[in-house]
Amino acid sequence: MTEGDTDAKPVVIIDEAEADKLNQQANKLFTSGKYDKALDMYTSAIENNPNIAKYFGNRSTCNIKLECYGSALQDANEAIRLDPKYVKGYYRRASANMALQKFKLSMRDYEAVLKACPNDKDAKKKFTECKKIVHQRAFAKAIAVDDSKSVVESLDLDSITIEPDYDGPQLEDGKVTVEFMEALLPYLKNQKKLHKRYAYEMLVSIKEQFAALPSLVDVTIPEGEKLTVCGDIHGQFYDLLNIFEINGVPSETNPYLFNGDFVDRGSFSVEVILTLFGFKLLYPNHMFLSRGNHETVNMNQMYGFEGEVKEKYTPKMVDLFTEVYNLLPLSHLINSKILTMHGGLFSKDDITLDDIRKTERNKQPPDSGIMCDILWSDPQPQNGRSPSKRGVGVAFGPDVTRNFCKLNDLKFIIRSHEVKPEGYEVAHDGQCITVFSAPNYCDQMGNKGAFITLSTDLIPKYTSYEAVPHPTVKPMAYANSMMSMFGLM
């Protein structure tokens, strides 16, 4: 290196034996479901020897389990770069692209696998399934018409008969009452199903209620009162009931804010969403619900909610849920000082609260912009912004949070979207708080759940709790069969 040469790359000291040992340890952690620790161990293996394709392939699989599909894609690409004949690298890349809804790219990788291994039956099956989805989407696009007619207009609720042997809760003149909710929770807990007519009536009513709300809803905690903020529930109905056991059911004196991702993954998503919607209808000014990235068509198709609704009710109800989700508010502003949203902050500076208020939300989320970032972004420890590990949204640093709070005169933000060991995490010098309310996420992560209690002093108080038992229905029981096929369950 000549004097003044600043472009030289740092020397990497390779320790092959240590790298192999770390990789084997990571494999054991992965097998036991300890994905966060496995990810760190795979990273250590790569740091000791960055020239081994399978280390990147293994970390790609781990990132897929952690729903970090952008990072999984990068690792798969690096594995293939290191060894273009590493067949598993193409499998990993196909899985990541599938999770990102990029089926054409996934199909292309399976085609590459088949060229290398023409007799690989598994690759052939996956290639065929990908090709089927690509053709189905192309056909659906070709025959699509501009039909603005709502599912509500096609419903004939009076024609839906209440059978004489139905012994569940009943709406009174189509209205949710305290008595209805008191009956609904134990009824659902006993794995019974609310009658289809009442479920439809609730969805019709809640759609009208959400349609009247802005994209950014103002929430006031009056003097002497409190507000409880919960994060992801993900269809874990029995853990939701546990929150109410610990903290009390929603009421005018016990208001709640649920910060998105009510459904998917857990196999009691219908019970969760009907409970939350029921309390919202009963206490419209004391129950607040934000949209998460899983209140969307693509996620519901892949991660179980669509399949669960079809199993428990009807395909038409799936479409009505989509219409309702499109109208969920994107964000809430508590006492003008705390902004809540499911994902996080933005890919550019100078976004104001008014920009959020003006955001058109009645649609499926786009791939960029305010709505996308609110639903998908995550904090990072370093300053600045980085590409999202998820492949959607952005990773934002402490300086981004600090500048946003200063611009909008906020104390801090509360977001969800990420599993945390204690159910919550305080980051960015106290200005970015994550709350996640689904303990032992997917029956395998071992994390606690948490909720936040706020009073008028706006000092957050945290309550963590363990998972409770639930009936023997596994998470992802209603997920798209493609999830299992691609190793994403």
NORBELFEN-V977658 format. One line per field, one symbol per residue. burial: 1 if it has 9 or more other ideal C-beta (glycine too) atoms within 8 Angstrom, else 0. A space follows every 50 residues. Layout:
# NORBELFEN-V977658
burial->???
This chain:
# NORBELFEN-V977658
burial->00000000000001000011011011101100011001101111110110 01111111111111110111111011111101000111111111111111 00101110111111000001001111101110110010000000000000 11001010010000000110100001100110111011100001111111 11111110110000111010100011111111111111111111001001 10011111111111111111111111111111100111111111110011 01111111110010011111111111111111111001111111110000 10101110101000100001111111111000000101111111111101 11111001010111111001011100110011111111111100101111 111111010101111000010000111111011111010
